[in-house]
Every structure is written in C-alpha cells, then in structure tokens.
Amino acid sequence: MGECCNGSKSAGYGVWITTHTQFSLPLTDIPCQTSPMRNLTATLCLTITVLLGSVGVSWSADFQKGLTAYKSGDYSTALREWKPLAKQGNVSAQYNLGVMYDQGKGVSQDYKTAAKWFTLAANQGFEGAKAKLASVKKRTNAAANPNIVITVTSMKDDQDYSKKSLCSLKFNITNNAFGTIHNISAKFTGYDDRGEKLGELLSATVSNRKGFSKLPIAKGSAVKGVGDASFKVKCKYFAKLKYDGIDEDDCAMRMLPENVSCSKITTLRSRIPTIKVQN
C-alpha cells in the first residue's frame, strides 16, 4: 500500500500542490506502512478514506480547480475555490491563501491576514507554514517600526600607505523604512579597548556606494559588504563603534515623511562579538 498522503511545492509558484486524491494534505507524516502495526495502520487509513471519501473527492476537485486557476494567473478563481476549503480546515488551502495575501496575488497585500492563514496551517503541524509565519511576523514588526539598520559584518587587519596598522570594517545596510534609499552616508567614531578615540583613514563613513556607483536599496532589502571605515589600530584592539548620525544632505529616500529624518531612524548593530556599538 502506498502513502496515505503526499504533496509537493509547485516550482515557480510558491503555493502547495497536493497529490493525494482524498485529503489534499501537504503532510507526509501519516505512517501508512511503518511500524509492526502496519496492517492496523493501513486499515485505519482505509477506514478514514471510506468515511471521508466523499468530502475528500470534493476537496480534491475544488483544490485542483483553484490550483489550475492560480497557475494561469486567475487569482480570483483560486481565491474563490480555496477559501471555503481553508475554512473547512484544508491545510493546503490555508497555506496557499497565506501565500496569496503575503505576496498580494489577487488580493491587497495584507500581512495580518497572511499570518492568520499561516497560523491555522502551522497549528496543523505544517512546517512550511511555520517558516512563512515567522517571516511574515518579522516583516510586520519592521513595517510597524520603520528603520534603517547598519550592521558591522566583518573586520580585517590592513595597512595604510606608510604600512601602519589599520582595522577595516565592512557593513550591511538594511532598509526597513518607507521607500527606496538612493543615497545614504552615516558617520562613525571608533574606540580602542582602553576607551580612547581612534584615528581614521580619511573619514569613517558607511554609504551605499560600491566602487563608483551608488546602489539603490529597495524597501525590505539590503546592500552588503559596503563601507569605508578604517581605523588606525590593529583589529584585536578595536573595541567600540559609535554611531554619529547622518547629515540631512547625506540621505535621499522615497516617501520619507517630512517630520522624519534618516538619522533618527537608523540603528547600528554588530555581528562581531568583540565590537560593542553605541547608538
């Protein structure tokens, strides 16, 4: 006897395709043929299929109709077919509705509604829904607290033109704010392990410049490995980085409210355990 339930993700679509003709469940953890009680388990699976067969056949047909519509871009039909199934507890339909609301496919993008459907699917044990729920919650929190996050990601010992020690830092800039950042340049001060202010090679700044180009940072995305912050010290003695703000002329962001400045919504973080940060 084959597996009771099985399913797979549709390549390129993000929604869940189910292959079981009865339940349309994307779970594979009903043990139809494992353990010494194989015959009893098989009987149980068969009994469930007989009892719920008529419901399962209906679920399968409606689900497939919704899936066909989704693939063709007919999201209103997919929504109409999947919503009743989701309300009846079909975990695949619940997950797929979550995807539609998360991505704004056929509906207005709505993280709250997406979280609702992902939660229902996750409560039935669907691991994929749990991961999606965590992602949606993270983005919801970012939307509620718009900010720009500059993160120290690496440091490397280097030398200046006279072969004196330098500690060069690299950063990621993550845009959780209002719109695309076209220009940003933040200033910093470094301190050694004795609390003394460090000299800099040129100025210690972090911007979205990479080479001769400025990289636009869309809302919800990041630019990685940027920054021109080099301090006159060996990296083992570098202890703290202080965020000094962003001048008004050094930030250009779409949809930035008049009463909000880039400087006030920017936060400094560090992935380097030995580097403390001060905002």
Backbone torsions as a table, in degrees:
resi	resn	phi	psi	omega
1	MET	NA	137.2	-179.0
2	GLY	-79.2	-175.6	-179.7
3	GLU	-67.1	148.3	177.4
4	CYS	-66.9	-47.7	-172.8
5	CYS	-134.6	147.7	177.4
6	ASN	-158.7	162.2	-179.6
7	GLY	-168.2	166.9	178.5
8	SER	-152.1	160.3	179.0
9	LYS	-87.4	138.7	179.3
10	SER	-75.7	118.0	-178.5
11	ALA	-61.2	127.2	176.1
12	GLY	87.1	-7.8	-177.2
13	TYR	-111.3	-29.7	177.1
14	GLY	86.5	-17.7	179.5
15	VAL	-88.6	170.5	-175.7
16	TRP	-98.8	127.4	175.3
17	ILE	-98.6	132.6	178.6
18	THR	-107.9	144.4	-176.5
19	THR	-112.6	-6.2	179.7
20	HIS	-82.3	132.3	-174.8
21	THR	-78.1	-7.1	-176.5
22	GLN	-108.0	-50.7	-168.1
23	PHE	-103.7	-23.4	-174.5
24	SER	55.8	39.2	-179.9
25	LEU	-98.9	135.3	179.7
26	PRO	-88.2	26.5	-178.1
27	LEU	-109.9	147.7	-179.9
28	THR	-122.2	23.3	-172.3
29	ASP	-103.9	16.4	171.7
30	ILE	-87.5	111.0	-168.8
31	PRO	-79.7	80.3	-175.5
32	CYS	-68.9	-27.6	-175.4
33	GLN	-142.3	39.4	174.8
34	THR	-124.5	152.7	178.5
35	SER	88.9	163.2	179.0
36	PRO	-63.9	-16.8	-177.6
37	MET	-95.2	34.0	-174.7
38	ARG	-54.0	-46.6	-177.5
39	ASN	-63.1	-41.2	179.6
40	LEU	-66.0	-41.1	-179.6
41	THR	-65.0	-41.9	178.8
42	ALA	-62.6	-41.5	177.6
43	THR	-61.8	-41.9	179.4
44	LEU	-62.3	-45.0	179.0
45	CYS	-61.0	-42.8	179.6
46	LEU	-64.0	-40.3	179.6
47	THR	-62.8	-44.1	178.9
48	ILE	-61.1	-41.6	-179.1
49	THR	-63.7	-41.5	179.8
50	VAL	-65.1	-45.5	-177.0
51	LEU	-66.3	-37.7	-175.1
52	LEU	-108.9	12.6	-174.5
53	GLY	-54.9	-48.4	-176.8
54	SER	-64.0	-39.8	177.5
55	VAL	-66.8	-41.3	-178.1
56	GLY	-64.0	-42.3	179.8
57	VAL	-61.7	-42.7	178.3
58	SER	-63.1	-45.5	179.0
59	TRP	-57.8	-45.2	-175.8
60	SER	-63.5	-44.8	-178.8
61	ALA	-64.2	-45.8	-179.5
62	ASP	-66.4	-39.8	-180.0
63	PHE	-63.3	-44.7	-178.8
64	GLN	-64.4	-37.4	177.6
65	LYS	-62.1	-41.8	177.9
66	GLY	-65.5	-38.5	-179.2
67	LEU	-66.5	-43.3	178.0
68	THR	-60.8	-42.3	179.0
69	ALA	-64.8	-42.2	-179.4
70	TYR	-60.5	-45.0	-178.2
71	LYS	-63.0	-31.8	-178.8
72	SER	-87.0	-1.2	179.9
73	GLY	88.7	6.8	178.3
74	ASP	-88.9	75.3	-172.7
75	TYR	-70.8	-28.0	179.4
76	SER	-65.8	-37.8	176.8
77	THR	-69.5	-41.6	177.8
78	ALA	-58.7	-43.8	179.3
79	LEU	-62.9	-43.0	-178.7
80	ARG	-64.8	-36.7	-178.8
81	GLU	-78.8	-37.2	-173.3
82	TRP	-84.7	-28.7	-174.6
83	LYS	-61.6	-47.5	177.5
84	PRO	-60.7	-38.2	178.9
85	LEU	-64.4	-42.0	179.9
86	ALA	-62.1	-41.2	179.4
87	LYS	-66.2	-27.4	178.2
88	GLN	-82.9	-5.0	176.3
89	GLY	104.6	9.3	178.4
90	ASN	-71.0	112.8	-171.6
91	VAL	-66.7	-33.5	178.1
92	SER	-65.2	-44.3	178.9
93	ALA	-64.7	-38.6	177.7
94	GLN	-61.2	-46.6	179.5
95	TYR	-61.5	-46.1	-176.1
96	ASN	-67.6	-34.7	174.1
97	LEU	-63.8	-38.8	176.2
98	GLY	-58.3	-42.6	178.6
99	VAL	-62.5	-43.6	-177.7
100	MET	-62.9	-44.3	-179.8
101	TYR	-73.0	-31.9	178.8
102	ASP	-66.5	-40.6	-174.8
103	GLN	-97.7	-6.8	-178.6
104	GLY	71.0	37.5	179.1
105	LYS	-90.4	104.4	178.7
106	GLY	79.4	-4.4	178.7
107	VAL	-140.4	164.8	173.3
108	SER	-68.7	136.6	179.3
109	GLN	-59.9	125.4	-173.4
110	ASP	-145.6	98.7	-177.0
111	TYR	-64.0	-33.0	-178.7
112	LYS	-64.3	-45.1	178.8
113	THR	-70.0	-37.8	176.6
114	ALA	-59.1	-44.5	179.8
115	ALA	-62.3	-36.2	178.7
116	LYS	-59.5	-48.8	-177.8
117	TRP	-72.2	-38.4	176.7
118	PHE	-63.6	-36.5	179.0
119	THR	-63.2	-44.6	179.7
120	LEU	-62.0	-41.9	178.9
121	ALA	-69.1	-39.5	179.5
122	ALA	-64.7	-36.0	179.5
123	ASN	-66.1	-16.7	175.9
124	GLN	-93.9	6.4	174.4
125	GLY	94.6	9.3	-178.4
126	PHE	-80.0	110.3	-175.7
127	GLU	-63.6	-36.8	179.2
128	GLY	-60.2	-37.1	178.8
129	ALA	-69.0	-34.4	178.4
130	LYS	-63.3	-42.3	179.6
131	ALA	-66.1	-42.2	178.4
132	LYS	-63.9	-39.7	-179.4
133	LEU	-62.3	-42.8	179.1
134	ALA	-62.4	-40.6	179.7
135	SER	-65.2	-42.8	-179.7
136	VAL	-65.3	-41.9	179.7
137	LYS	-62.7	-38.3	179.6
138	LYS	-64.0	-43.7	179.8
139	ARG	-70.8	-32.7	177.2
140	THR	-64.4	-43.2	179.0
141	ASN	-64.5	-38.3	178.9
142	ALA	-65.6	-39.0	179.7
143	ALA	-67.4	-33.8	-179.4
144	ALA	-75.4	-24.8	-179.8
145	ASN	-129.7	75.2	-175.5
146	PRO	-59.6	130.9	179.2
147	ASN	-156.6	168.4	172.3
148	ILE	-114.7	128.6	-178.7
149	VAL	-113.5	120.4	174.3
150	ILE	-105.5	120.6	-173.8
151	THR	-118.1	126.9	172.6
152	VAL	-71.9	120.6	-176.3
153	THR	-109.8	-24.0	-179.4
154	SER	-159.5	158.2	172.7
155	MET	-139.8	148.7	-175.4
156	LYS	-144.9	134.0	175.0
157	ASP	-69.0	135.1	-176.9
158	ASP	-142.9	-175.0	177.0
159	GLN	-138.6	148.1	175.5
160	ASP	-85.6	-173.2	-175.4
161	TYR	-62.3	-22.9	178.3
162	SER	-100.2	15.8	176.7
163	LYS	65.2	27.7	173.5
164	LYS	-88.3	152.9	-173.2
165	SER	-65.2	140.1	173.6
166	LEU	-134.5	148.7	171.1
167	CYS	-116.2	112.0	-176.8
168	SER	-100.0	130.1	-177.9
169	LEU	-107.5	146.3	173.1
170	LYS	-120.6	154.0	-171.4
171	PHE	-138.7	158.2	164.7
172	ASN	-110.0	144.6	173.4
173	ILE	-117.8	118.3	-179.0
174	THR	-109.5	129.6	-177.3
175	ASN	-101.6	101.8	174.5
176	ASN	-110.1	28.1	-171.6
177	ALA	-101.0	-132.2	-166.2
178	PHE	-97.8	-35.2	-178.0
179	GLY	-161.9	-173.9	-177.2
180	THR	-62.1	132.4	174.7
181	ILE	-90.0	121.1	178.8
182	HIS	-98.9	-24.7	179.1
183	ASN	-151.9	132.7	175.6
184	ILE	-153.6	138.8	177.3
185	SER	-148.1	109.1	-177.8
186	ALA	-103.2	147.4	-177.4
187	LYS	-107.4	147.9	-176.2
188	PHE	-140.5	158.3	173.4
189	THR	-126.4	138.1	179.6
190	GLY	-109.3	152.2	179.6
191	TYR	-134.7	147.6	178.0
192	ASP	-88.4	-174.6	-175.1
193	ASP	-72.8	-5.2	175.0
194	ARG	-102.1	2.8	178.3
195	GLY	85.0	9.1	-178.9
196	GLU	-88.1	140.0	178.7
197	LYS	-65.9	137.3	-175.9
198	LEU	-97.3	146.3	172.2
199	GLY	-72.2	159.3	-176.3
200	GLU	-124.0	153.5	170.5
201	LEU	-89.3	112.3	-170.2
202	LEU	62.7	-124.1	177.7
203	SER	-123.5	150.1	-179.4
204	ALA	-90.0	98.8	-179.3
205	THR	-130.7	157.8	173.4
206	VAL	-128.3	122.5	-179.3
207	SER	-136.0	174.9	177.0
208	ASN	-88.5	16.9	177.4
209	ARG	-82.8	134.1	175.1
210	LYS	-134.9	110.5	-172.4
211	GLY	70.6	-126.6	180.0
212	PHE	-100.1	5.8	-176.2
213	SER	-116.2	152.5	171.2
214	LYS	-104.0	126.1	-175.1
215	LEU	-92.5	117.1	176.3
216	PRO	-61.5	139.9	-180.0
217	ILE	-115.7	102.8	-178.8
218	ALA	-67.4	154.8	176.4
219	LYS	-57.4	131.6	-179.9
220	GLY	85.9	5.1	-179.8
221	SER	-125.6	-178.8	-176.0
222	ALA	-143.0	155.7	169.2
223	VAL	-113.7	136.1	-170.9
224	LYS	-115.8	150.8	173.4
225	GLY	69.1	38.3	179.8
226	VAL	-111.6	172.9	175.9
227	GLY	121.5	144.7	177.7
228	ASP	-126.6	51.1	-177.3
229	ALA	-106.8	102.6	178.5
230	SER	-125.0	125.7	-175.7
231	PHE	-114.2	148.3	-174.5
232	LYS	-82.6	77.2	179.8
233	VAL	-168.3	156.8	170.9
234	LYS	-73.4	145.5	-174.7
235	CYS	-59.5	-29.0	-178.5
236	LYS	-67.5	-17.0	179.4
237	TYR	-102.2	-4.7	-179.9
238	PHE	-76.6	127.3	-171.4
239	ALA	-123.2	-32.8	-173.9
240	LYS	-146.5	143.5	176.2
241	LEU	-123.6	127.0	-177.9
242	LYS	-108.5	130.9	177.6
243	TYR	-83.2	122.7	-175.7
244	ASP	-103.1	0.5	176.0
245	GLY	104.7	-178.9	-179.3
246	ILE	-131.9	124.3	176.1
247	ASP	-66.2	149.0	-177.3
248	GLU	-56.7	-36.6	-179.3
249	ASP	-76.3	-9.4	-177.3
250	ASP	-100.1	17.7	177.2
251	CYS	-142.7	127.7	175.4
252	ALA	-130.9	112.7	-177.7
253	MET	-134.0	135.3	175.7
254	ARG	-68.5	143.4	173.3
255	MET	64.3	20.0	177.0
256	LEU	-73.5	120.1	-180.0
257	PRO	-58.7	150.3	-177.0
258	GLU	-61.5	-32.5	-176.3
259	ASN	-91.2	12.0	-178.6
260	VAL	-121.7	136.9	176.1
261	SER	-114.7	148.1	177.9
262	CYS	-57.7	-37.3	-176.8
263	SER	-59.1	-40.3	-175.1
264	LYS	-77.0	-23.3	-177.6
265	ILE	-102.1	9.1	179.9
266	THR	-97.0	135.6	-179.0
267	THR	-124.2	138.6	177.3
268	LEU	-100.8	134.5	176.5
269	ARG	-134.4	167.9	179.4
270	SER	-140.5	136.2	172.5
271	ARG	-94.4	-4.8	-179.7
272	ILE	-91.6	114.2	-175.6
273	PRO	-56.6	-30.6	-176.1
274	THR	-83.5	-8.5	-178.8
275	ILE	-103.8	115.6	173.5
276	LYS	-86.3	152.0	178.8
277	VAL	-119.9	151.5	177.1
278	GLN	-131.5	121.2	-179.7
279	ASN	-99.2	NA	NA
